[in-house]
């Protein structure tokens, strides 16, 4: 199981965060100003632009974000992995029969599965294009809170 010895603390009101690590090293913070053609005036505009600026979410090549489009299981896995600063593990073995090892999401799915955060279905599939449901979302967020030590906060 991969180790994650660095994690971010809760975001503060100014949009910053604190990085805690149990090892020495050089750390960089990457942000970008980002806006989309279809988020102006929406209730989620600030959240979308904030997460996009932190490279957690991305839009489409035409400059849109499509905020009303449901999120697939693979997109949700990628967002959570990026939020934690995890990079896709292209060397990891994808254990699901319906995940193409060369697909954009394969490394994220493999990384999250190796950490015990994602699981597939009894038939050996992951259903990456399936939509996330509330139970799956809550379960995954709960596991992430446990992993990062924020569960009791």
Secondary structure as the mmCIF struct_conf table of DSSP 4:
data_model
#
loop_
_struct_conf.conf_type_id
_struct_conf.id
_struct_conf.beg_label_comp_id
_struct_conf.beg_label_asym_id
_struct_conf.beg_label_seq_id
_struct_conf.end_label_comp_id
_struct_conf.end_label_asym_id
_struct_conf.end_label_seq_id
STRN STRN1 UNK A 6 UNK A 8
HELX_LH_PP_P HELX_LH_PP_P1 UNK A 10 UNK A 12
TURN_TY1_P TURN_TY1_P1 UNK A 13 UNK A 14
BEND BEND1 UNK A 15 UNK A 15
STRN STRN2 UNK A 19 UNK A 21
BEND BEND2 UNK A 22 UNK A 23
TURN_TY1_P TURN_TY1_P2 UNK A 37 UNK A 38
TURN_TY1_P TURN_TY1_P3 UNK A 40 UNK A 41
TURN_TY1_P TURN_TY1_P4 UNK A 43 UNK A 44
HELX_RH_AL_P HELX_RH_AL_P1 UNK A 45 UNK A 53
TURN_TY1_P TURN_TY1_P5 UNK A 54 UNK A 55
BEND BEND3 UNK A 56 UNK A 57
TURN_TY1_P TURN_TY1_P6 UNK A 61 UNK A 62
BEND BEND4 UNK A 63 UNK A 63
TURN_TY1_P TURN_TY1_P7 UNK A 67 UNK A 68
BEND BEND5 UNK A 69 UNK A 69
HELX_LH_PP_P HELX_LH_PP_P2 UNK A 70 UNK A 71
STRN STRN3 UNK A 72 UNK A 72
HELX_RH_AL_P HELX_RH_AL_P2 UNK A 73 UNK A 83
TURN_TY1_P TURN_TY1_P8 UNK A 84 UNK A 85
HELX_LH_PP_P HELX_LH_PP_P3 UNK A 86 UNK A 88
TURN_TY1_P TURN_TY1_P9 UNK A 90 UNK A 91
BEND BEND6 UNK A 92 UNK A 92
HELX_LH_PP_P HELX_LH_PP_P4 UNK A 93 UNK A 94
TURN_TY1_P TURN_TY1_P10 UNK A 97 UNK A 98
BEND BEND7 UNK A 99 UNK A 99
TURN_TY1_P TURN_TY1_P11 UNK A 101 UNK A 102
BEND BEND8 UNK A 103 UNK A 103
TURN_TY1_P TURN_TY1_P12 UNK A 104 UNK A 105
HELX_RH_AL_P HELX_RH_AL_P3 UNK A 106 UNK A 114
TURN_TY1_P TURN_TY1_P13 UNK A 115 UNK A 116
BEND BEND9 UNK A 117 UNK A 117
TURN_TY1_P TURN_TY1_P14 UNK A 122 UNK A 123
BEND BEND10 UNK A 124 UNK A 124
TURN_TY1_P TURN_TY1_P15 UNK A 128 UNK A 129
BEND BEND11 UNK A 130 UNK A 130
STRN STRN4 UNK A 131 UNK A 131
HELX_LH_PP_P HELX_LH_PP_P5 UNK A 132 UNK A 132
HELX_RH_AL_P HELX_RH_AL_P4 UNK A 134 UNK A 148
TURN_TY1_P TURN_TY1_P16 UNK A 149 UNK A 149
TURN_TY1_P TURN_TY1_P17 UNK A 151 UNK A 152
#
